[in-house]
Amino acid sequence: MKKKVNKKKEDNEALFIPAGLFVGMGLGFLYDQLVVGLFIGLGAGFLFFAIAKNFRKKK
């Protein structure tokens, strides 16, 4: 039986969002401002996600 091979390229840009949240959470704990850190991390994650998606090579 043949396996279907998924040739779709993995979109790793979406990992910027949780990474931003974790960095923001760490900085929020460090400076005792958890909510502010989470919002900054979430915003940065979405920003880097959009930038990476925009500069990805088009085929």
Secondary structure, DSSP 4 states (H G I P E B T S, - for coil): -PPPP--PPP-GGGGHHHHHHHHHHHHHHHTT-HHHHHHHHHHHHHHHHHHHHHHSPP-
